[in-house]
Amino acid sequence: MAQLIVWTYDWVPEGPRGFVRDLRLRWACEEAGLDYAVRTVPFDDRGPEHLARQPFGQVPFLSDGDIDLFESGAGLLHIARKSETLMPRDPAGEAQTLQWTIAALNSIEMVSVPWWFLEVTGAKENGLTGWLTSRLDRMESILNKQDWLAAGRFTVADLLMADVLRVERLRAFGHYPATEAYIARQTGRPAFRKAHADQMAHFAAADAARA
Ligand SMILES: N[C@@H](CCC(=O)N[C@@H](CS)C(=O)NCC(=O)O)C(=O)O
């Protein structure tokens, strides 16, 4: 099996550190015990080589031998196919995992990121608050009844949902104790902690190289 390459920026400002989405791919590789390396593209200068691999000039993207793919969700599902730890092999468990992985991206992150953006840019009225509240209320109700989203155990869907939900502004919004406990459980996993620490160390080393 070819070594997986997780691509991220060579440096980012302090704000997004710990949240740059390469962490999702690092975390998945750590959970699955897959061999991977991290390589970089320049943050300051998003050149044609970067755009050829990620057409929006973003990160992360993933290389697996001669396969290159962008979108963190696509990368996660690609990695999950390699490991039953991330994706059950039985059809029902796999279907549930796919469904909740897409839900994290398309029902939660689709609302949470624009909501977050309006908050941090100081919009006077955040017109997305009602929409976000209805989504977080539903998640709270689900997480009150179950510890995991799919197949009765940890899957890549939990990894992604927890990463979407753990954004500090979201956690400070409303009162969602079951969701908070869920995030704490997922981010307490050794694989998350390693991925997070590695990303922080990566950008700290980049500061040192710049100085
Ligand atoms: N939908 C994309 C979003 C990627 C994304 O937002 N990446 C951020 C870092 S986490 C980025 O590259 N931001 C810089 C930019 O958009 O210019 C994915 O999930 O991969």
The ligand as a Tripos MOL2 file, in Angstrom:
@<TRIPOS>MOLECULE
LIG
   20    19     1     0     0
SMALL
NO_CHARGES

@<TRIPOS>ATOM
      1 N1        -14.7890   22.1480    1.6500 N.3       1 LIG1
      2 C1        -13.3570   22.2010    1.8440 C.3       1 LIG1
      3 C2        -13.0360   23.4210    2.6640 C.3       1 LIG1
      4 C3        -11.5490   23.5680    2.7870 C.3       1 LIG1
      5 C4        -11.1820   24.7970    3.5960 C.2       1 LIG1
      6 O1        -12.0340   25.6110    3.9940 O.2       1 LIG1
      7 N2         -9.8700   24.9030    3.8480 N.am      1 LIG1
      8 C5         -9.3430   26.0270    4.5760 C.3       1 LIG1
      9 C6         -8.4160   25.5400    5.6780 C.3       1 LIG1
     10 S1         -9.3170   24.5630    6.8270 S.3       1 LIG1
     11 C7         -8.5210   26.8660    3.6260 C.2       1 LIG1
     12 O2         -7.7700   26.3470    2.8390 O.2       1 LIG1
     13 N3         -8.6670   28.1900    3.7550 N.am      1 LIG1
     14 C8         -7.9410   29.1420    2.9900 C.3       1 LIG1
     15 C9         -8.7550   29.7090    1.8700 C.2       1 LIG1
     16 O3         -9.9490   29.3880    1.7390 O.co2     1 LIG1
     17 O4         -8.1960   30.4880    1.1200 O.co2     1 LIG1
     18 C10       -12.8810   20.9160    2.5300 C.2       1 LIG1
     19 O5        -13.5880   20.4180    3.4100 O.co2     1 LIG1
     20 O6        -11.7900   20.4260    2.1990 O.co2     1 LIG1
@<TRIPOS>BOND
     1     1     2 1
     2     2     3 1
     3     2    18 1
     4     3     4 1
     5     4     5 1
     6     5     6 2
     7     5     7 1
     8     7     8 1
     9     8     9 1
    10     8    11 1
    11     9    10 1
    12    11    12 2
    13    11    13 1
    14    13    14 1
    15    14    15 1
    16    15    16 2
    17    15    17 1
    18    18    19 2
    19    18    20 1
@<TRIPOS>SUBSTRUCTURE
     1 LIG1         1 GROUP 0 **** ****
